[in-house]
Amino acid sequence: KWWKTNNTLQFRYEDIKTTGFAIKQPLYYLQTAQDFKINKTWSANLSAFYLNHAIEGNIFIGNISKVDIGLEKKLMDGNLKIRAGVTDIFLGRNITGDIKYDNNVIYITQARQSRMFKLSLTYNFMKGKSFKTKKIESSSEDAQSRLQ
């Protein structure tokens, strides 16, 4: 009851042959999401993924990863939630790779500003209560005749 987990593992073998290049290699992707209920008002989460490489046409990208953590505090009977979190803690979304064609290779590096601190405040005004609607049936005869 205090821990929820969701995990994914994908594996495939890539065998690509075309004019200008050929590649044979495994590709695997790991993803995990962990939610922890610390007590009645506190919870935490951790999510992460790892991709050993990616191929887009003749562009070969090295490994990519991301680790996020978060913390949540419920106040006022759960109507008010304060959340704080950090995304991409280890800056794993920076990209390195190369573009290959015939005997030419272009090396690429991309540094992303992907680490962020997030803070949110959510208030639920009507938690658990339904809204009442009123049906208006009266109107002038002129308006009634135009609607028919």
C-alpha positions as semicolon CSV with decimal commas, in nm:
position;residue;x (nm);y (nm);z (nm)
1;K;0,000;0,000;0,000
2;W;0,293;0,236;0,052
3;W;0,478;0,165;-0,274
4;K;0,361;0,157;-0,635
5;T;0,593;0,067;-0,919
6;N;0,566;0,061;-1,297
7;N;0,857;-0,075;-1,500
8;T;0,927;-0,128;-1,870
9;L;1,205;-0,313;-2,049
10;Q;1,222;-0,320;-2,428
11;F;1,482;-0,497;-2,636
12;R;1,533;-0,527;-3,009
13;Y;1,814;-0,606;-3,248
14;E;1,868;-0,360;-3,530
15;D;2,011;-0,478;-3,861
16;I;2,008;-0,184;-4,103
17;K;2,171;-0,193;-4,446
18;T;2,140;0,085;-4,699
19;T;2,353;0,280;-4,941
20;G;2,629;0,447;-4,746
21;F;2,614;0,257;-4,416
22;A;2,524;-0,064;-4,238
23;I;2,468;-0,128;-3,869
24;K;2,397;-0,431;-3,653
25;Q;2,345;-0,376;-3,282
26;P;2,103;-0,432;-2,994
27;L;1,883;-0,154;-2,862
28;Y;1,736;-0,160;-2,516
29;Y;1,516;0,081;-2,323
30;L;1,454;0,076;-1,948
31;Q;1,193;0,287;-1,771
32;T;1,079;0,292;-1,410
33;A;0,832;0,496;-1,206
34;Q;0,825;0,459;-0,827
35;D;0,563;0,623;-0,603
36;F;0,607;0,612;-0,226
37;K;0,343;0,699;0,033
38;I;0,547;0,812;0,334
39;N;0,247;0,884;0,556
40;K;-0,104;1,030;0,522
41;T;0,017;1,372;0,402
42;W;0,361;1,309;0,250
43;S;0,451;1,121;-0,069
44;A;0,754;1,098;-0,296
45;N;0,825;0,976;-0,647
46;L;1,120;0,873;-0,856
47;S;1,113;0,816;-1,230
48;A;1,395;0,729;-1,466
49;F;1,467;0,600;-1,815
50;Y;1,772;0,482;-2,006
51;L;1,812;0,425;-2,380
52;N;2,145;0,274;-2,488
53;H;2,130;0,448;-2,827
54;A;1,893;0,575;-3,094
55;I;1,907;0,563;-3,471
56;E;1,729;0,810;-3,699
57;G;1,817;0,740;-4,060
58;N;2,194;0,772;-4,073
59;I;2,216;0,961;-3,740
60;F;2,343;0,751;-3,451
61;I;2,281;0,892;-3,103
62;G;2,464;0,763;-2,794
63;N;2,293;0,673;-2,468
64;I;2,025;0,901;-2,325
65;S;1,894;0,894;-1,970
66;K;1,685;1,096;-1,729
67;V;1,620;1,075;-1,354
68;D;1,347;1,284;-1,185
69;I;1,248;1,306;-0,819
70;G;0,956;1,475;-0,648
71;L;0,797;1,533;-0,311
72;E;0,435;1,620;-0,228
73;K;0,270;1,749;0,089
74;K;-0,111;1,751;0,135
75;L;-0,268;2,013;0,359
76;M;-0,623;2,119;0,451
77;D;-0,771;1,765;0,430
78;G;-0,604;1,708;0,093
79;N;-0,756;2,016;-0,071
80;L;-0,418;2,191;-0,088
81;K;-0,116;2,017;-0,243
82;I;0,238;2,150;-0,253
83;R;0,472;1,971;-0,496
84;A;0,845;2,016;-0,549
85;G;1,067;1,824;-0,785
86;V;1,386;1,815;-0,987
87;T;1,403;1,683;-1,344
88;D;1,707;1,533;-1,515
89;I;1,921;1,537;-1,202
90;F;2,231;1,393;-1,375
91;L;2,195;1,586;-1,706
92;G;2,163;1,259;-1,895
93;R;1,971;1,415;-2,183
94;N;2,284;1,570;-2,330
95;I;2,332;1,416;-2,673
96;T;2,644;1,281;-2,838
97;G;2,650;1,093;-3,164
98;D;2,754;1,091;-3,523
99;I;2,617;1,110;-3,873
100;K;2,762;0,850;-4,111
101;Y;2,759;0,832;-4,488
102;D;3,005;0,637;-4,702
103;N;3,344;0,715;-4,548
104;N;3,234;1,046;-4,395
105;V;3,153;1,091;-4,027
106;I;3,024;1,408;-3,861
107;Y;3,043;1,406;-3,480
108;I;2,770;1,591;-3,290
109;T;2,735;1,705;-2,931
110;Q;2,435;1,885;-2,787
111;A;2,426;2,014;-2,430
112;R;2,070;2,071;-2,313
113;Q;1,948;2,278;-2,024
114;S;1,717;1,999;-1,913
115;R;1,765;2,012;-1,535
116;M;1,478;2,202;-1,378
117;F;1,340;2,264;-1,032
118;K;0,961;2,270;-1,024
119;L;0,735;2,398;-0,751
120;S;0,356;2,388;-0,772
121;L;0,066;2,472;-0,547
122;T;-0,279;2,323;-0,620
123;Y;-0,601;2,398;-0,437
124;N;-0,921;2,202;-0,499
125;F;-1,216;2,426;-0,412
126;M;-1,491;2,163;-0,436
127;K;-1,323;1,834;-0,355
128;G;-1,589;1,564;-0,347
129;K;-1,884;1,796;-0,403
130;S;-2,088;1,809;-0,720
131;F;-2,202;2,131;-0,882
132;K;-2,573;2,207;-0,911
133;T;-2,708;2,328;-1,242
134;K;-3,027;2,518;-1,299
135;K;-3,236;2,469;-1,608
136;I;-3,386;2,792;-1,734
137;E;-3,714;2,728;-1,914
138;S;-3,877;3,067;-1,904
139;S;-3,819;3,319;-2,179
140;S;-4,014;3,571;-2,372
141;E;-4,264;3,456;-2,637
142;D;-4,057;3,634;-2,902
143;A;-3,744;3,433;-2,812
144;Q;-3,945;3,108;-2,797
145;S;-4,086;3,163;-3,147
146;R;-3,738;3,223;-3,294
147;L;-3,609;2,895;-3,146
148;Q;-3,883;2,688;-3,311
